[in-house]
Amino acid sequence: MSDKKESLKVALIQLQIEDGRVENNINRVLNKIKEALDHNKNIDVVVLPEMWNTGYDLKNLNNIADEEGKPSIEKLKELAKNYAVNIVAGSIADKREEEGSKKIYNSSYIINRFGEVMARYDKVHLFRLMNEDKYLASGSKIATFEIDGIKCGVIICYDLRFPEFIRKIALEGIKVLFVPAQWPMPRDKHWRLLNVVRAIENQIYVIGVNRAGKQGNVIFPGASLIVDPWGEVEVELEDKECVFCHTINLGKIEKVRRYLPVYEDRRPDLY
């Protein structure tokens, strides 16, 4: 591999989220991250779930969404700098002014060890079954970035169902794909299967962090997972709020790609 670093120690923060209670959610996230960092040495990257600041209180987003990452991302930037850790900040409801009007996006911010935002990704595929398209604006760009020299990408929840979108990101040379989500029951089998398939077909690590708990009658199964480039599930969490740390071996990617040279055997002249 060209990347110097051969492993990443990842902390998965699987959360129960209180819809609409932004301050409570921010405090919960900060406490859980501190818990992870205080009890586990040498964590490289912390990963959060989707829409952790507001939950899916869509009708009230205009009043409770962040304004350009404030306060949620600003607090995470300070924490990242203090602990010298990278944070894949799941995603948040984020209001921004663009072309003379304010729009709310489902946005993932990537923060480095110096407390700087390296990248921002706005969810491209909005989930109509939960009315995202009625309250949120759709993103229009992929996002790749480096964590300690390792090329990575991020998508959000429903994006996982679009293989051509993920292949476009993979062709940027990523080794790890992060997938923050609020993926509910009864589609949990799809969640597991799609994460595994995306890892296999792109020969990358896929790290999915899902919500736990309930929103009304909707149950979120947790089931956050880490899948290696051969499709082996290295970590799979249960349905409770928890913090889990795991080290991924990036050397596996080169071995799999040598054994099955999928990228070399592609036919981009045909597809």
N, C-alpha and C positions, 0 to 999 in steps of 0.2 A: 504493500500500500504506500501511496505517496504521503499520506498523513502520518505525522510523527507519533501521535498519541494512539496507543493500541487499545485503550479501554476508556469507558466513561462510567462513573458511578452516578446512578440516577435515583432520585427520590420521588416516588409517586405519591401525590397528595390526593387521596380519594375522599371527597367531602359530602356531607349533607349540607344542603344550601337552603336558606330561608328566603323564599321568594319575596322580593320587595324590601327586605330588611338589609340595606346596603351596609350600614355601619357594623351590624352584627357579623355579616359575611366577611367584611374586610378584617375585623378583629380575629375571626376564626381562622382565616387564611394565614395571617401573620403569626398567630400562635402555633399553628400546625407546622409552618415552615421552620420557626425557631425550634420547635420540638425535634424536628428531623435533624437540624444542623447541630443542635446541642448534644444529641445522643449518637450521632454517626459522624465519624471523621472522614474528611477528604471527599465530601460530596461534590461532584462536578456540576450537576444540573438538577434543579427542582422543576417538576412539571405539575401544573394545575388543570382542573377540568374546565369545561365550557361555561360561559355566562355565570361565573361564580360571584360576581359582585351584586347582581340584581336577581338572579334566577330568571325564570320565564314569566315575570310579571310584566308582560308585554304592554298591557293597556296603560301602565303607569311609567313606561320607559322615558317618556319625554320629561318627566319630573325627577327621575331617580338615576338616569344614566350618567356616567362620567362625562365631563367636558374635556375632550382631548387628553384622556388618561388621568384626569384629576378627579378624586383623590387616589383612586386604586393603584394606578401604575406608579405614581409618585412615591407612594409608601413602599412599593416593592423595589423601586430603584434604590431607595435609601437602605433597605434591608440587604439587597444584593451587594451593595458597596461595603456595608459594615461586615458582612460575612464572607465577602470575596467569593460569591457563588453566582453561577449563571441561573437564570429563571426563564423557563418557558411559561409565560403567565396565562396559561389556559386561554380563555377569551373573556372579554367584558363587553357590556353594552356601552358604547362610546359615541358621544354626540360630537360632531365636528361640522364646522362651517365650510361649505364647498360651493363654489359658483353662486355665491350670494344667498344661499339658503342652508339651514342646518339639517343634517341627516344623521340618523343613528345607525351605527354599524355594529356587527358582531365581530369584534376585533381581537386578534391575538398579538400581544407585544412580546418581543424577545429581548431580554435584558442581560448584559454581560456582567462579569465580575467587578467592573468598575462603576456599576450602576448606570450604564448608558444603554439606551434603546438601540439595538442592532438592526431590528427589522419590525415591521408591523404587517400583519396579514388580515384583510377584511374578508369574511366568509363569502365565497363566491356563490355557492348553491344554497339558496334559502329554502327551508323546510316548510312547505305549504300546509302539511298536516298539523303543524303547530302555529300556523298563521304568521310565520316569520316574515313572509313577503308583504304582509299588510303593515308591519311596524318597523321593518329594518330595510336599509339600503344594501344592495348587493355589491360586493367587491368586484374588481376587474383585473387583478394581477395575482400571479403566484408569488410566493416568498421563499427565498432560500437565504441561508446565513451560515456562519461558522461558529461553532462552540469549541473553543480551545483547538482550533485548526481543523475541526471535523466539519465537513459540509453537511448541512441538515436542511430539512424542509418542514413545513407545518401546514396541516389542513384542519378543518373543524367539522366534526360530527358527520352530517349528511354528505359532505364532500367525499367521504369514504366509499360511497356507492358509484363513483364516477371514475372508472379505471383509466380512461384516456387522459383525464385531468392529472391523475397521480403519475402516470407514465411521463407526462410532460415535465413534471417536477423531477422525477427520477433521472431523466436525461440531462438534467443540470449537474449531475454527478454527486447527488446526495448519498450519504451512508446511513442516515437515520431520518425517519419520518415521525413527527409527533402528531398525535391525534387527540386533542382535548374534545370532550363530548358530554352531552346529556342524552344518552341513548337509553330509551325506556324499555320496560317489558311491554308486550311479549316478544319484542324483536331482538332479544338478547342473543339468540342463536346467530342471527345475521351479524351482530356486532363482533362476535368471536370469529366467525368464519371469514368475514371480509377483511379483518385485520390480518389474519393468517394468509389469505390469498394475496393481499397486496404485498406482504413481505416476500412470499415465494416468487411472484411474477416479476418483481422488481429487484430481487436479491439484495434487500436492505433490512435493517432493523426497523420494526414498527412498534412505537410505544404509544398505547392508547390509554388515556386517563379519563374515566367516566365518573359521573355523579352517583352517589348513593342516596337512599332515603325516598321520600314521597313528596308529590305535589298534588294535593287533592286526592283523586283516585289513581293517579299515575305513579307507578312504582319504578324507581331507577335501581337496577341490579348491581351497581358497582361493576365488578368483573373487569377492572382495569388490568391491562396485560402488556407483557413485553414479548414480542415474537422475533426470533432470529431469522437470518436470511434463507434458511432451509425450511422455515415454516414451523419450527419447534417452539412451543410456548414455554418460555423460560420462567415467567411469572404470571400468575392469574389470581387476582384477589377475590375475596368473597363479597358479600353484599353490605358490609358495614363500613362506616367511616374509619379510615386508617391511614397510616403513613408507612410506606414500605420502601426499603432501599435495596438496590441490586446493581451489580457491575456487569456491563455488557462487554463482550470481547469482540472488538472490531476486526480482528484478524479473521474471523469466520467469513466475512464478506468476500475477501480475496480468495479464500479456499473454495467457496461455493461458486464464484464466478469463473475460476479456473476449471473446475469440474464440469460445470454446465455453462458454456460461454453464450448465454442468451443474447447479450448485447451485441456480440460479434456476429451472431447468426440472424439478427433482425433483417427485414427486407423493407427499409424505408422507401424504396423505389415503388413498392406496391401499396404501402399503407402508412 
